[in-house]
Amino acid sequence: MQNDIMDNIQKMTQATMDNLKKISETNIRASEKLMQEMTDLTTTVLEAATEGAEDMAETKNYSDIPSMQAKMSKDLSKKVMDTARTSADILADAGKVYAGLFEAGMKEASNKATPKARKSA
């Protein structure tokens, strides 16, 4: 009886460690992808700001500046929305991994609990 309990504790501990490893790997991958998205967004913003400043400095007609700003704003808004969508996709993929781990754990717990309950009855 005690051996069974110790075996079950050891198996549960190993399963927990395996799941924590999978969660950590998923978090690292998601973090790397999100960091790349933020880096790309920052680069785009800096390039657009530099280009916009250069264009505005070179313009002879100051009435063109509002249209330049509007175009820059439109382009940056599109990039921000694209980044937001991609980031949401990255997080959704990580969520699927978490859900899969949870479901597998619940199934394993159910399978282990059911035979023991039948023996007791």
C-alpha positions in Angstrom: 0.0 0.0 0.0 2.7 2.5 1.0 4.7 1.5 -2.1 1.7 2.3 -4.3 1.3 5.7 -2.6 5.0 6.5 -3.1 4.9 5.3 -6.7 1.8 7.5 -7.4 3.5 10.5 -5.7 6.6 9.9 -7.8 4.6 9.6 -11.0 2.6 12.8 -10.2 5.8 14.7 -9.4 7.4 13.6 -12.7 4.2 14.5 -14.6 4.1 17.9 -12.9 7.8 18.5 -13.7 7.2 17.5 -17.4 4.2 19.9 -17.6 6.1 22.7 -16.0 8.9 22.2 -18.5 6.4 22.3 -21.4 4.8 25.5 -19.9 8.2 27.1 -19.6 9.2 26.2 -23.1 5.9 27.6 -24.4 6.4 30.8 -22.4 9.9 31.3 -23.7 8.8 30.8 -27.4 5.8 33.1 -26.9 8.1 35.7 -25.2 10.6 35.5 -28.0 8.0 35.9 -30.7 6.3 38.8 -28.8 9.7 40.5 -28.3 10.4 40.2 -32.0 7.0 41.8 -32.8 7.7 44.7 -30.5 11.2 45.1 -31.9 9.8 45.2 -35.4 7.1 47.7 -34.4 9.7 50.0 -32.7 11.9 49.9 -35.7 9.0 50.8 -38.0 8.0 53.7 -35.7 11.5 55.0 -35.6 12.0 54.7 -39.3 8.7 56.4 -40.0 9.4 59.2 -37.6 12.8 59.8 -39.2 11.4 59.7 -42.7 8.6 62.0 -41.7 10.9 64.5 -40.1 13.1 64.5 -43.1 10.2 65.0 -45.5 8.8 67.8 -43.4 12.2 69.5 -43.2 12.6 69.4 -46.9 9.1 70.6 -47.8 8.7 74.0 -49.3 5.0 74.2 -48.9 3.9 74.1 -45.2 0.3 73.2 -46.2 1.6 69.8 -47.2 2.6 68.9 -43.6 -0.9 67.9 -42.4 -1.3 65.4 -45.2 2.2 64.0 -44.6 1.3 63.6 -40.9 -2.0 62.0 -41.8 -0.2 59.5 -44.1 2.4 58.7 -41.5 -0.4 58.2 -38.9 -2.3 55.9 -41.2 0.7 53.8 -42.0 1.7 53.5 -38.3 -1.8 52.7 -37.3 -1.9 49.8 -39.7 1.4 48.5 -38.4 0.2 48.7 -34.8 -3.0 46.8 -35.7 -1.0 44.2 -37.5 1.3 43.8 -34.5 -1.7 43.6 -32.2 -3.3 40.8 -34.3 0.0 38.9 -34.6 0.5 39.2 -30.8 -3.0 38.0 -30.1 -2.3 35.0 -32.4 0.9 34.2 -30.5 -0.9 34.3 -27.2 -3.8 32.2 -28.6 -1.3 29.5 -29.7 0.2 29.5 -26.2 -3.3 29.2 -24.8 -3.9 26.1 -26.9 -0.8 24.5 -25.5 -1.9 25.3 -21.9 -5.4 23.9 -22.6 -3.9 20.7 -24.1 -1.7 20.2 -21.0 -4.7 20.8 -18.7 -6.9 18.3 -20.7 -4.2 15.7 -20.7 -3.7 16.1 -17.0 -7.4 15.8 -16.3 -7.7 12.7 -18.5 -4.7 11.1 -16.8 -6.1 11.9 -13.3 -9.4 10.5 -14.3 -7.9 7.3 -15.7 -5.9 6.8 -12.5 -8.8 7.6 -10.2 -11.4 5.4 -11.9 -9.7 2.0 -11.4 -9.0 2.8 -7.8 -12.6 3.7 -7.2 -13.8 0.5 -8.8 -11.6 -1.6 -6.6 -12.9 0.1 -3.5 -16.5 -0.5 -4.5 
